[in-house]
Amino acid sequence: MKALWDGISFIETQPQVDRDRIALLGFSLGAYLSLANSAIDPRVKVVVEFFGGMPKEMNLFMRRLCPVLILHGETDATVPVEEAYKLQKLLEKKGIPYEMKIYPAAGHGFGDESVWRDAGQRSLQFLQKYLAPPSVT
């Protein structure tokens, strides 16, 4: 968590970075860490999480939530798909925007190229939707 915090602190100082449009994307444990960090770090505006979940310990520390894209395999034996559904319930309870795609017959890491292609497109669309630069009037 400290490494994530420090990484965001460094990134937001870079001239090419809009510090008001920071997202985290995580895979498996990285997804858990991204979601946990976003629950306490207001600098994170969006999370894309691949086959992860929200650590239950964050129930004690959660200060906020941001929009989340949940991508999970239905037959994941490493991180059961129930983690995706628990996250969905939490986001719904808090009224936080989210999108979710459960890939039938996909396990941990997906494996199938067509699943990865779909997940990549969904990720890009989600990030564009929630991190679009403010319109100039």
SEKEDO-871290 format. One record per residue: residue number from 1; chain; x, y, z of N, C-alpha, C in turn; residue in three letters. Coordinates in Angstrom, 3 decimals. Layout:
! SEKEDO-871290
@numi=NUM; dodo=A; n.east=X; n.north=Y; n.up=Z; ca.east=X; ca.north=Y; ca.up=Z; c.east=X; c.north=Y; c.up=Z; mardo=ALA
...
This chain:
! SEKEDO-871290
@numi=1; dodo=A; n.east=0.829; n.north=-1.189; n.up=0.000; ca.east=0.000; ca.north=0.000; ca.up=0.000; c.east=0.876; c.north=1.257; c.up=0.000; mardo=MET
@numi=2; dodo=A; n.east=1.939; n.north=1.222; n.up=0.786; ca.east=2.844; ca.north=2.386; ca.up=0.813; c.east=3.479; c.north=2.600; c.up=-0.549; mardo=LYS
@numi=3; dodo=A; n.east=3.866; n.north=1.507; n.up=-1.224; ca.east=4.475; ca.north=1.627; ca.up=-2.552; c.east=3.480; c.north=2.238; c.up=-3.547; mardo=ALA
@numi=4; dodo=A; n.east=2.215; n.north=1.841; n.up=-3.461; ca.east=1.195; ca.north=2.433; ca.up=-4.336; c.east=1.039; c.north=3.925; c.up=-4.040; mardo=LEU
@numi=5; dodo=A; n.east=0.942; n.north=4.253; n.up=-2.771; ca.east=0.807; ca.north=5.656; ca.up=-2.381; c.east=1.991; c.north=6.471; c.up=-2.907; mardo=TRP
@numi=6; dodo=A; n.east=3.189; n.north=5.947; n.up=-2.708; ca.east=4.387; ca.north=6.649; ca.up=-3.175; c.east=4.418; c.north=6.746; c.up=-4.700; mardo=ASP
@numi=7; dodo=A; n.east=3.979; n.north=5.690; n.up=-5.381; ca.east=3.938; ca.north=5.711; ca.up=-6.841; c.east=2.997; c.north=6.782; c.up=-7.361; mardo=GLY
@numi=8; dodo=A; n.east=1.830; n.north=6.882; n.up=-6.758; ca.east=0.878; ca.north=7.919; ca.up=-7.167; c.east=1.442; c.north=9.302; c.up=-6.848; mardo=ILE
@numi=9; dodo=A; n.east=2.097; n.north=9.435; n.up=-5.706; ca.east=2.706; ca.north=10.723; ca.up=-5.337; c.east=3.738; c.north=11.149; c.up=-6.373; mardo=SER
@numi=10; dodo=A; n.east=4.506; n.north=10.204; n.up=-6.875; ca.east=5.493; ca.north=10.527; ca.up=-7.903; c.east=4.810; c.north=10.850; c.up=-9.230; mardo=PHE
@numi=11; dodo=A; n.east=3.892; n.north=9.995; n.up=-9.646; ca.east=3.229; ca.north=10.166; ca.up=-10.944; c.east=2.518; c.north=11.505; c.up=-11.038; mardo=ILE
@numi=12; dodo=A; n.east=1.839; n.north=11.906; n.up=-9.971; ca.east=1.056; ca.north=13.144; ca.up=-10.050; c.east=1.924; c.north=14.392; c.up=-10.184; mardo=GLU
@numi=13; dodo=A; n.east=3.232; n.north=14.279; n.up=-9.952; ca.east=4.122; ca.north=15.429; ca.up=-10.116; c.east=4.668; c.north=15.552; c.up=-11.539; mardo=THR
@numi=14; dodo=A; n.east=4.419; n.north=14.548; n.up=-12.366; ca.east=4.949; ca.north=14.568; ca.up=-13.723; c.east=4.144; c.north=15.544; c.up=-14.583; mardo=GLN
@numi=15; dodo=A; n.east=4.833; n.north=16.356; n.up=-15.393; ca.east=4.132; ca.north=17.404; ca.up=-16.149; c.east=3.099; c.north=16.873; c.up=-17.148; mardo=PRO
@numi=16; dodo=A; n.east=3.280; n.north=15.658; n.up=-17.650; ca.east=2.345; ca.north=15.113; ca.up=-18.631; c.east=1.141; c.north=14.427; c.up=-17.986; mardo=GLN
@numi=17; dodo=A; n.east=1.071; n.north=14.421; n.up=-16.657; ca.east=-0.004; ca.north=13.743; ca.up=-15.942; c.east=-0.997; c.north=14.764; c.up=-15.406; mardo=VAL
@numi=18; dodo=A; n.east=-2.277; n.north=14.503; n.up=-15.665; ca.east=-3.343; ca.north=15.309; ca.up=-15.081; c.east=-3.676; c.north=14.685; c.up=-13.732; mardo=ASP
@numi=19; dodo=A; n.east=-3.267; n.north=15.325; n.up=-12.673; ca.east=-3.421; ca.north=14.761; ca.up=-11.333; c.east=-4.866; c.north=14.584; c.up=-10.912; mardo=ARG
@numi=20; dodo=A; n.east=-5.805; n.north=15.148; n.up=-11.662; ca.east=-7.225; ca.north=14.981; ca.up=-11.375; c.east=-7.830; c.north=13.808; c.up=-12.137; mardo=ASP
@numi=21; dodo=A; n.east=-6.996; n.north=13.061; n.up=-12.886; ca.east=-7.501; ca.north=11.957; ca.up=-13.700; c.east=-6.597; c.north=10.735; c.up=-13.540; mardo=ARG
@numi=22; dodo=A; n.east=-6.427; n.north=10.274; n.up=-12.310; ca.east=-5.563; ca.north=9.128; ca.up=-12.024; c.east=-6.417; c.north=7.877; c.up=-11.822; mardo=ILE
@numi=23; dodo=A; n.east=-6.015; n.north=6.803; n.up=-12.489; ca.east=-6.703; ca.north=5.513; ca.up=-12.369; c.east=-5.691; c.north=4.450; c.up=-11.976; mardo=ALA
@numi=24; dodo=A; n.east=-6.198; n.north=3.392; n.up=-11.375; ca.east=-5.377; ca.north=2.217; ca.up=-11.090; c.east=-5.968; c.north=1.026; c.up=-11.831; mardo=LEU
@numi=25; dodo=A; n.east=-5.102; n.north=0.182; n.up=-12.348; ca.east=-5.495; ca.north=-1.050; ca.up=-13.015; c.east=-4.686; c.north=-2.154; c.up=-12.377; mardo=LEU
@numi=26; dodo=A; n.east=-5.376; n.north=-3.181; n.up=-11.873; ca.east=-4.667; ca.north=-4.242; ca.up=-11.180; c.east=-5.148; c.north=-5.621; c.up=-11.576; mardo=GLY
@numi=27; dodo=A; n.east=-4.226; n.north=-6.566; n.up=-11.504; ca.east=-4.498; ca.north=-7.964; ca.up=-11.817; c.east=-4.313; c.north=-8.797; c.up=-10.553; mardo=PHE
@numi=28; dodo=A; n.east=-5.317; n.north=-9.595; n.up=-10.195; ca.east=-5.252; ca.north=-10.520; ca.up=-9.068; c.east=-4.895; c.north=-9.767; c.up=-7.780; mardo=SER
@numi=29; dodo=A; n.east=-3.755; n.north=-10.041; n.up=-7.167; ca.east=-3.362; ca.north=-9.321; ca.up=-5.955; c.east=-3.256; c.north=-7.827; c.up=-6.225; mardo=LEU
@numi=30; dodo=A; n.east=-2.793; n.north=-7.474; n.up=-7.408; ca.east=-2.721; ca.north=-6.055; ca.up=-7.782; c.east=-4.094; c.north=-5.407; c.up=-7.816; mardo=GLY
@numi=31; dodo=A; n.east=-5.120; n.north=-6.181; n.up=-8.159; ca.east=-6.492; ca.north=-5.657; ca.up=-8.143; c.east=-6.949; c.north=-5.417; c.up=-6.709; mardo=ALA
@numi=32; dodo=A; n.east=-6.649; n.north=-6.365; n.up=-5.820; ca.east=-6.969; ca.north=-6.178; ca.up=-4.398; c.east=-6.290; c.north=-4.918; c.up=-3.861; mardo=TYR
@numi=33; dodo=A; n.east=-5.016; n.north=-4.752; n.up=-4.185; ca.east=-4.272; ca.north=-3.587; ca.up=-3.702; c.east=-4.814; c.north=-2.294; c.up=-4.306; mardo=LEU
@numi=34; dodo=A; n.east=-5.145; n.north=-2.322; n.up=-5.585; ca.east=-5.693; ca.north=-1.128; ca.up=-6.234; c.east=-7.011; c.north=-0.713; c.up=-5.595; mardo=SER
@numi=35; dodo=A; n.east=-7.886; n.north=-1.681; n.up=-5.344; ca.east=-9.164; ca.north=-1.364; ca.up=-4.715; c.east=-8.969; c.north=-0.874; c.up=-3.280; mardo=LEU
@numi=36; dodo=A; n.east=-8.092; n.north=-1.521; n.up=-2.538; ca.east=-7.835; ca.north=-1.100; ca.up=-1.156; c.east=-7.276; c.north=0.311; c.up=-1.127; mardo=ALA
@numi=37; dodo=A; n.east=-6.341; n.north=0.604; n.up=-2.012; ca.east=-5.760; ca.north=1.944; ca.up=-2.067; c.east=-6.818; c.north=2.980; c.up=-2.431; mardo=ASN
@numi=38; dodo=A; n.east=-7.664; n.north=2.648; n.up=-3.397; ca.east=-8.676; ca.north=3.616; ca.up=-3.839; c.east=-9.686; c.north=3.925; c.up=-2.737; mardo=SER
@numi=39; dodo=A; n.east=-9.833; n.north=3.012; n.up=-1.781; ca.east=-10.787; ca.north=3.208; ca.up=-0.693; c.east=-10.300; c.north=4.226; c.up=0.340; mardo=ALA
@numi=40; dodo=A; n.east=-9.017; n.north=4.568; n.up=0.287; ca.east=-8.469; ca.north=5.545; ca.up=1.243; c.east=-7.761; c.north=6.716; c.up=0.565; mardo=ILE
@numi=41; dodo=A; n.east=-7.534; n.north=6.634; n.up=-0.741; ca.east=-6.763; ca.north=7.662; ca.up=-1.450; c.east=-7.666; c.north=8.417; c.up=-2.423; mardo=ASP
@numi=42; dodo=A; n.east=-8.044; n.north=9.647; n.up=-2.099; ca.east=-8.957; ca.north=10.407; ca.up=-2.956; c.east=-8.359; c.north=10.797; c.up=-4.302; mardo=PRO
@numi=43; dodo=A; n.east=-7.063; n.north=10.615; n.up=-4.475; ca.east=-6.439; ca.north=10.941; ca.up=-5.762; c.east=-6.826; c.north=9.934; c.up=-6.836; mardo=ARG
@numi=44; dodo=A; n.east=-7.235; n.north=8.736; n.up=-6.435; ca.east=-7.622; ca.north=7.695; ca.up=-7.395; c.east=-9.086; c.north=7.912; c.up=-7.780; mardo=VAL
@numi=45; dodo=A; n.east=-9.319; n.north=8.112; n.up=-9.064; ca.east=-10.671; ca.north=8.418; ca.up=-9.549; c.east=-11.399; c.north=7.213; c.up=-10.122; mardo=LYS
@numi=46; dodo=A; n.east=-10.652; n.north=6.179; n.up=-10.555; ca.east=-11.234; ca.north=5.007; ca.up=-11.208; c.east=-10.332; c.north=3.810; c.up=-10.955; mardo=VAL
@numi=47; dodo=A; n.east=-10.950; n.north=2.618; n.up=-10.842; ca.east=-10.181; ca.north=1.371; ca.up=-10.755; c.east=-10.719; c.north=0.385; c.up=-11.782; mardo=VAL
@numi=48; dodo=A; n.east=-9.799; n.north=-0.235; n.up=-12.497; ca.east=-10.120; ca.north=-1.376; ca.up=-13.353; c.east=-9.479; c.north=-2.576; c.up=-12.683; mardo=VAL
@numi=49; dodo=A; n.east=-10.316; n.north=-3.533; n.up=-12.305; ca.east=-9.780; ca.north=-4.690; ca.up=-11.578; c.east=-10.048; c.north=-5.982; c.up=-12.344; mardo=GLU
@numi=50; dodo=A; n.east=-8.965; n.north=-6.712; n.up=-12.571; ca.east=-9.003; ca.north=-7.999; ca.up=-13.249; c.east=-8.856; c.north=-9.106; c.up=-12.205; mardo=PHE
@numi=51; dodo=A; n.east=-9.831; n.north=-9.969; n.up=-12.115; ca.east=-9.844; ca.north=-11.162; ca.up=-11.260; c.east=-9.258; c.north=-10.935; c.up=-9.866; mardo=PHE
@numi=52; dodo=A; n.east=-9.797; n.north=-9.891; n.up=-9.195; ca.east=-9.390; ca.north=-9.579; ca.up=-7.822; c.east=-10.614; c.north=-9.405; c.up=-6.947; mardo=GLY
@numi=53; dodo=A; n.east=-10.538; n.north=-8.477; n.up=-6.022; ca.east=-11.644; ca.north=-8.190; ca.up=-5.122; c.east=-11.238; c.north=-7.141; c.up=-4.109; mardo=GLY
@numi=54; dodo=A; n.east=-12.164; n.north=-6.811; n.up=-3.232; ca.east=-11.896; ca.north=-5.840; ca.up=-2.170; c.east=-11.511; c.north=-6.606; c.up=-0.912; mardo=MET
@numi=55; dodo=A; n.east=-10.330; n.north=-6.317; n.up=-0.356; ca.east=-9.953; ca.north=-6.998; ca.up=0.889; c.east=-10.973; c.north=-6.714; c.up=1.989; mardo=PRO
@numi=56; dodo=A; n.east=-11.379; n.north=-7.759; n.up=2.689; ca.east=-12.409; ca.north=-7.585; ca.up=3.723; c.east=-11.936; c.north=-6.655; c.up=4.840; mardo=LYS
@numi=57; dodo=A; n.east=-10.625; n.north=-6.571; n.up=5.045; ca.east=-10.078; ca.north=-5.681; ca.up=6.079; c.east=-10.398; c.north=-4.213; c.up=5.794; mardo=GLU
@numi=58; dodo=A; n.east=-10.665; n.north=-3.887; n.up=4.532; ca.east=-10.938; ca.north=-2.497; ca.up=4.177; c.east=-12.285; c.north=-2.030; c.up=4.710; mardo=MET
@numi=59; dodo=A; n.east=-13.119; n.north=-2.941; n.up=5.163; ca.east=-14.390; ca.north=-2.529; ca.up=5.768; c.east=-14.154; c.north=-1.613; c.up=6.955; mardo=ASN
@numi=60; dodo=A; n.east=-13.016; n.north=-1.782; n.up=7.633; ca.east=-12.683; ca.north=-0.942; ca.up=8.789; c.east=-12.078; c.north=0.398; c.up=8.388; mardo=LEU
@numi=61; dodo=A; n.east=-11.434; n.north=0.449; n.up=7.228; ca.east=-10.657; ca.north=1.630; ca.up=6.849; c.east=-11.242; c.north=2.411; c.up=5.682; mardo=PHE
@numi=62; dodo=A; n.east=-12.272; n.north=1.888; n.up=5.044; ca.east=-12.803; ca.north=2.494; ca.up=3.832; c.east=-13.343; c.north=3.890; c.up=4.099; mardo=MET
@numi=63; dodo=A; n.east=-12.828; n.north=4.844; n.up=3.360; ca.east=-13.285; ca.north=6.226; ca.up=3.474; c.east=-14.134; c.north=6.626; c.up=2.277; mardo=ARG
@numi=64; dodo=A; n.east=-13.913; n.north=5.961; n.up=1.152; ca.east=-14.571; ca.north=6.350; ca.up=-0.089; c.east=-14.477; c.north=5.199; c.up=-1.078; mardo=ARG
@numi=65; dodo=A; n.east=-15.186; n.north=5.319; n.up=-2.165; ca.east=-15.059; ca.north=4.403; ca.up=-3.288; c.east=-15.169; c.north=5.211; c.up=-4.569; mardo=LEU
@numi=66; dodo=A; n.east=-14.571; n.north=4.707; n.up=-5.623; ca.east=-14.642; ca.north=5.352; ca.up=-6.923; c.east=-15.244; c.north=4.366; c.up=-7.921; mardo=CYS
@numi=67; dodo=A; n.east=-15.583; n.north=4.826; n.up=-9.113; ca.east=-16.100; ca.north=3.893; ca.up=-10.117; c.east=-15.126; c.north=2.735; c.up=-10.364; mardo=PRO
@numi=68; dodo=A; n.east=-15.691; n.north=1.538; n.up=-10.549; ca.east=-14.881; ca.north=0.330; ca.up=-10.702; c.east=-15.392; c.north=-0.487; c.up=-11.881; mardo=VAL
@numi=69; dodo=A; n.east=-14.462; n.north=-0.980; n.up=-12.675; ca.east=-14.764; ca.north=-1.978; ca.up=-13.699; c.east=-14.295; c.north=-3.318; c.up=-13.155; mardo=LEU
@numi=70; dodo=A; n.east=-15.233; n.north=-4.265; n.up=-13.036; ca.east=-14.952; ca.north=-5.595; ca.up=-12.502; c.east=-14.896; c.north=-6.576; c.up=-13.672; mardo=ILE
@numi=71; dodo=A; n.east=-13.764; n.north=-7.254; n.up=-13.838; ca.east=-13.581; ca.north=-8.247; ca.up=-14.889; c.east=-13.122; c.north=-9.546; c.up=-14.235; mardo=LEU
@numi=72; dodo=A; n.east=-13.910; n.north=-10.610; n.up=-14.404; ca.east=-13.611; ca.north=-11.844; ca.up=-13.666; c.east=-14.017; c.north=-13.067; c.up=-14.484; mardo=HIS
@numi=73; dodo=A; n.east=-13.290; n.north=-14.139; n.up=-14.301; ca.east=-13.632; ca.north=-15.410; ca.up=-14.926; c.east=-14.581; c.north=-16.200; c.up=-14.048; mardo=GLY
@numi=74; dodo=A; n.east=-15.593; n.north=-16.782; n.up=-14.656; ca.east=-16.606; ca.north=-17.521; ca.up=-13.911; c.east=-16.045; c.north=-18.763; c.up=-13.215; mardo=GLU
@numi=75; dodo=A; n.east=-15.012; n.north=-19.366; n.up=-13.793; ca.east=-14.463; ca.north=-20.606; ca.up=-13.224; c.east=-13.106; c.north=-20.384; c.up=-12.566; mardo=THR
@numi=76; dodo=A; n.east=-12.843; n.north=-19.158; n.up=-12.118; ca.east=-11.565; ca.north=-18.825; ca.up=-11.468; c.east=-11.428; c.north=-19.628; c.up=-10.177; mardo=ASP
@numi=77; dodo=A; n.east=-10.412; n.north=-20.497; n.up=-10.125; ca.east=-10.184; ca.north=-21.317; ca.up=-8.930; c.east=-9.232; c.north=-20.642; c.up=-7.954; mardo=ALA
@numi=78; dodo=A; n.east=-8.528; n.north=-19.596; n.up=-8.389; ca.east=-7.580; ca.north=-18.889; ca.up=-7.524; c.east=-8.283; c.north=-17.798; c.up=-6.721; mardo=THR
@numi=79; dodo=A; n.east=-9.022; n.north=-16.952; n.up=-7.412; ca.east=-9.850; ca.north=-15.920; ca.up=-6.776; c.east=-11.283; c.north=-16.201; c.up=-7.235; mardo=VAL
@numi=80; dodo=A; n.east=-12.065; n.north=-16.852; n.up=-6.406; ca.east=-13.415; ca.north=-17.252; ca.up=-6.819; c.east=-14.262; c.north=-16.069; c.up=-7.290; mardo=PRO
@numi=81; dodo=A; n.east=-15.130; n.north=-16.329; n.up=-8.253; ca.east=-15.981; ca.north=-15.295; ca.up=-8.824; c.east=-16.866; c.north=-14.645; c.up=-7.760; mardo=VAL
@numi=82; dodo=A; n.east=-17.065; n.north=-15.304; n.up=-6.633; ca.east=-17.837; ca.north=-14.703; ca.up=-5.530; c.east=-17.229; c.north=-13.376; c.up=-5.080; mardo=GLU
@numi=83; dodo=A; n.east=-15.918; n.north=-13.233; n.up=-5.235; ca.east=-15.264; ca.north=-11.959; ca.up=-4.885; c.east=-15.813; c.north=-10.828; c.up=-5.748; mardo=GLU
@numi=84; dodo=A; n.east=-16.050; n.north=-11.101; n.up=-7.024; ca.east=-16.620; ca.north=-10.091; ca.up=-7.922; c.east=-18.030; c.north=-9.713; c.up=-7.475; mardo=ALA
@numi=85; dodo=A; n.east=-18.808; n.north=-10.715; n.up=-7.087; ca.east=-20.175; ca.north=-10.439; ca.up=-6.657; c.east=-20.217; c.north=-9.697; c.up=-5.316; mardo=TYR
@numi=86; dodo=A; n.east=-19.280; n.north=-9.990; n.up=-4.419; ca.east=-19.197; ca.north=-9.240; ca.up=-3.154; c.east=-18.883; c.north=-7.773; c.up=-3.432; mardo=LYS
@numi=87; dodo=A; n.east=-17.949; n.north=-7.535; n.up=-4.356; ca.east=-17.600; ca.north=-6.164; ca.up=-4.715; c.east=-18.794; c.north=-5.462; c.up=-5.351; mardo=LEU
@numi=88; dodo=A; n.east=-19.497; n.north=-6.153; n.up=-6.215; ca.east=-20.688; ca.north=-5.595; ca.up=-6.843; c.east=-21.696; c.north=-5.148; c.up=-5.776; mardo=GLN
@numi=89; dodo=A; n.east=-21.956; n.north=-6.000; n.up=-4.793; ca.east=-22.906; ca.north=-5.664; ca.up=-3.724; c.east=-22.451; c.north=-4.439; c.up=-2.931; mardo=LYS
@numi=90; dodo=A; n.east=-21.155; n.north=-4.372; n.up=-2.644; ca.east=-20.618; ca.north=-3.225; ca.up=-1.911; c.east=-20.812; c.north=-1.938; c.up=-2.703; mardo=LEU
@numi=91; dodo=A; n.east=-20.483; n.north=-1.966; n.up=-3.986; ca.east=-20.627; ca.north=-0.780; ca.up=-4.827; c.east=-22.089; c.north=-0.364; c.up=-4.944; mardo=LEU
@numi=92; dodo=A; n.east=-22.972; n.north=-1.334; n.up=-5.085; ca.east=-24.402; ca.north=-1.015; ca.up=-5.155; c.east=-24.899; c.north=-0.417; c.up=-3.844; mardo=GLU
@numi=93; dodo=A; n.east=-24.461; n.north=-0.985; n.up=-2.730; ca.east=-24.866; ca.north=-0.482; ca.up=-1.409; c.east=-24.439; c.north=0.971; c.up=-1.215; mardo=LYS
@numi=94; dodo=A; n.east=-23.251; n.north=1.303; n.up=-1.724; ca.east=-22.714; ca.north=2.658; ca.up=-1.567; c.east=-23.147; c.north=3.599; c.up=-2.690; mardo=LYS
@numi=95; dodo=A; n.east=-23.836; n.north=3.077; n.up=-3.702; ca.east=-24.284; ca.north=3.905; ca.up=-4.825; c.east=-23.140; c.north=4.352; c.up=-5.723; mardo=GLY
@numi=96; dodo=A; n.east=-22.133; n.north=3.518; n.up=-5.858; ca.east=-20.951; ca.north=3.853; ca.up=-6.664; c.east=-21.108; c.north=3.245; c.up=-8.055; mardo=ILE
@numi=97; dodo=A; n.east=-20.859; n.north=4.031; n.up=-9.111; ca.east=-20.958; ca.north=3.479; ca.up=-10.464; c.east=-19.954; c.north=2.349; c.up=-10.680; mardo=PRO
@numi=98; dodo=A; n.east=-20.399; n.north=1.343; n.up=-11.400; ca.east=-19.519; ca.north=0.224; ca.up=-11.743; c.east=-20.041; c.north=-0.438; c.up=-13.001; mardo=TYR
@numi=99; dodo=A; n.east=-19.176; n.north=-1.197; n.up=-13.615; ca.east=-19.550; ca.north=-2.098; ca.up=-14.693; c.east=-18.901; c.north=-3.426; c.up=-14.363; mardo=GLU
@numi=100; dodo=A; n.east=-19.522; n.north=-4.507; n.up=-14.801; ca.east=-18.987; ca.north=-5.822; ca.up=-14.481; c.east=-19.180; c.north=-6.749; c.up=-15.670; mardo=MET
@numi=101; dodo=A; n.east=-18.154; n.north=-7.540; n.up=-15.938; ca.east=-18.241; ca.north=-8.584; ca.up=-16.952; c.east=-17.656; c.north=-9.857; c.up=-16.354; mardo=LYS
@numi=102; dodo=A; n.east=-18.509; n.north=-10.881; n.up=-16.276; ca.east=-18.069; ca.north=-12.201; ca.up=-15.846; c.east=-17.947; c.north=-13.038; c.up=-17.116; mardo=ILE
@numi=103; dodo=A; n.east=-16.759; n.north=-13.563; n.up=-17.363; ca.east=-16.515; ca.north=-14.340; ca.up=-18.572; c.east=-16.783; c.north=-15.816; c.up=-18.307; mardo=TYR
@numi=104; dodo=A; n.east=-17.809; n.north=-16.380; n.up=-18.977; ca.east=-18.135; ca.north=-17.802; ca.up=-18.793; c.east=-16.943; c.north=-18.686; c.up=-19.181; mardo=PRO
@numi=105; dodo=A; n.east=-16.716; n.north=-19.709; n.up=-18.420; ca.east=-15.676; ca.north=-20.714; ca.up=-18.680; c.east=-14.256; c.north=-20.159; c.up=-18.595; mardo=ALA
@numi=106; dodo=A; n.east=-14.086; n.north=-18.938; n.up=-18.160; ca.east=-12.740; ca.north=-18.361; ca.up=-18.034; c.east=-12.251; c.north=-18.540; c.up=-16.601; mardo=ALA
@numi=107; dodo=A; n.east=-10.987; n.north=-18.901; n.up=-16.470; ca.east=-10.380; ca.north=-19.062; ca.up=-15.161; c.east=-9.532; c.north=-17.862; c.up=-14.789; mardo=GLY
@numi=108; dodo=A; n.east=-8.664; n.north=-18.049; n.up=-13.820; ca.east=-7.776; ca.north=-16.987; ca.up=-13.359; c.east=-6.782; c.north=-16.661; c.up=-14.472; mardo=HIS
@numi=109; dodo=A; n.east=-6.708; n.north=-15.421; n.up=-14.842; ca.east=-5.819; ca.north=-15.020; ca.up=-15.930; c.east=-6.463; c.north=-15.153; c.up=-17.295; mardo=GLY
@numi=110; dodo=A; n.east=-7.715; n.north=-15.534; n.up=-17.334; ca.east=-8.522; ca.north=-15.658; ca.up=-18.545; c.east=-7.989; c.north=-16.698; c.up=-19.527; mardo=PHE
@numi=111; dodo=A; n.east=-6.780; n.north=-16.519; n.up=-20.038; ca.east=-6.202; ca.north=-17.483; ca.up=-20.964; c.east=-6.588; c.north=-17.281; c.up=-22.415; mardo=GLY
@numi=112; dodo=A; n.east=-7.833; n.north=-17.064; n.up=-22.709; ca.east=-8.326; ca.north=-16.954; ca.up=-24.077; c.east=-8.061; c.north=-15.549; c.up=-24.639; mardo=ASP
@numi=113; dodo=A; n.east=-7.500; n.north=-15.507; n.up=-25.841; ca.east=-7.165; ca.north=-14.221; ca.up=-26.460; c.east=-8.393; c.north=-13.354; c.up=-26.708; mardo=GLU
@numi=114; dodo=A; n.east=-9.500; n.north=-13.972; n.up=-27.074; ca.east=-10.706; ca.north=-13.181; ca.up=-27.340; c.east=-11.241; c.north=-12.546; c.up=-26.051; mardo=SER
@numi=115; dodo=A; n.east=-11.073; n.north=-13.227; n.up=-24.920; ca.east=-11.483; ca.north=-12.657; ca.up=-23.635; c.east=-10.599; c.north=-11.454; c.up=-23.311; mardo=VAL
@numi=116; dodo=A; n.east=-9.300; n.north=-11.589; n.up=-23.526; ca.east=-8.377; ca.north=-10.488; ca.up=-23.269; c.east=-8.694; c.north=-9.292; c.up=-24.157; mardo=TRP
@numi=117; dodo=A; n.east=-9.019; n.north=-9.559; n.up=-25.419; ca.east=-9.349; ca.north=-8.472; ca.up=-26.342; c.east=-10.592; c.north=-7.733; c.up=-25.856; mardo=ARG
@numi=118; dodo=A; n.east=-11.621; n.north=-8.492; n.up=-25.457; ca.east=-12.844; ca.north=-7.884; ca.up=-24.944; c.east=-12.564; c.north=-7.090; c.up=-23.663; mardo=ASP
@numi=119; dodo=A; n.east=-11.799; n.north=-7.682; n.up=-22.760; ca.east=-11.479; ca.north=-6.998; ca.up=-21.493; c.east=-10.702; c.north=-5.710; c.up=-21.750; mardo=ALA
@numi=120; dodo=A; n.east=-9.797; n.north=-5.742; n.up=-22.713; ca.east=-9.036; ca.north=-4.541; ca.up=-23.057; c.east=-9.934; c.north=-3.438; c.up=-23.590; mardo=GLY
@numi=121; dodo=A; n.east=-10.864; n.north=-3.803; n.up=-24.471; ca.east=-11.805; ca.north=-2.809; ca.up=-25.008; c.east=-12.692; c.north=-2.239; c.up=-23.907; mardo=GLN
@numi=122; dodo=A; n.east=-13.192; n.north=-3.107; n.up=-23.049; ca.east=-14.023; ca.north=-2.639; ca.up=-21.935; c.east=-13.247; c.north=-1.694; c.up=-21.025; mardo=ARG
@numi=123; dodo=A; n.east=-11.998; n.north=-2.039; n.up=-20.760; ca.east=-11.153; ca.north=-1.195; ca.up=-19.900; c.east=-10.968; c.north=0.183; c.up=-20.507; mardo=SER
@numi=124; dodo=A; n.east=-10.630; n.north=0.224; n.up=-21.776; ca.east=-10.424; ca.north=1.505; ca.up=-22.452; c.east=-11.696; c.north=2.344; c.up=-22.432; mardo=LEU
@numi=125; dodo=A; n.east=-12.833; n.north=1.740; n.up=-22.737; ca.east=-14.097; ca.north=2.477; ca.up=-22.735; c.east=-14.449; c.north=2.995; c.up=-21.345; mardo=GLN
@numi=126; dodo=A; n.east=-14.213; n.north=2.177; n.up=-20.325; ca.east=-14.515; ca.north=2.573; ca.up=-18.957; c.east=-13.629; c.north=3.754; c.up=-18.540; mardo=PHE
@numi=127; dodo=A; n.east=-12.349; n.north=3.665; n.up=-18.840; ca.east=-11.430; ca.north=4.750; ca.up=-18.493; c.east=-11.796; c.north=6.029; c.up=-19.242; mardo=LEU
@numi=128; dodo=A; n.east=-12.148; n.north=5.912; n.up=-20.501; ca.east=-12.555; ca.north=7.098; ca.up=-21.256; c.east=-13.824; c.north=7.708; c.up=-20.681; mardo=GLN
@numi=129; dodo=A; n.east=-14.746; n.north=6.865; n.up=-20.265; ca.east=-16.017; ca.north=7.336; ca.up=-19.711; c.east=-15.815; c.north=8.123; c.up=-18.416; mardo=LYS
@numi=130; dodo=A; n.east=-14.972; n.north=7.607; n.up=-17.529; ca.east=-14.832; ca.north=8.234; ca.up=-16.210; c.east=-13.645; c.north=9.173; c.up=-16.073; mardo=TYR
@numi=131; dodo=A; n.east=-12.763; n.north=9.183; n.up=-17.055; ca.east=-11.604; ca.north=10.066; ca.up=-16.970; c.east=-11.546; c.north=11.056; c.up=-18.127; mardo=LEU
@numi=132; dodo=A; n.east=-12.651; n.north=11.230; n.up=-18.807; ca.east=-12.677; ca.north=12.160; ca.up=-19.925; c.east=-12.261; c.north=13.544; c.up=-19.443; mardo=ALA
@numi=133; dodo=A; n.east=-11.426; n.north=14.222; n.up=-20.222; ca.east=-11.027; ca.north=15.572; ca.up=-19.796; c.east=-12.254; c.north=16.481; c.up=-19.769; mardo=PRO
@numi=134; dodo=A; n.east=-12.207; n.north=17.449; n.up=-18.880; ca.east=-13.346; ca.north=18.374; ca.up=-18.804; c.east=-13.512; c.north=19.110; c.up=-20.130; mardo=PRO
@numi=135; dodo=A; n.east=-14.754; n.north=19.310; n.up=-20.541; ca.east=-14.994; ca.north=20.009; ca.up=-21.809; c.east=-14.700; c.north=21.494; c.up=-21.624; mardo=SER
@numi=136; dodo=A; n.east=-14.132; n.north=22.060; n.up=-22.654; ca.east=-13.782; ca.north=23.489; ca.up=-22.653; c.east=-14.938; c.north=24.251; c.up=-23.267; mardo=VAL
@numi=137; dodo=A; n.east=-15.425; n.north=25.259; n.up=-22.535; ca.east=-16.539; ca.north=26.069; ca.up=-23.071; c.east=-16.095; c.north=27.449; c.up=-23.411; mardo=THR
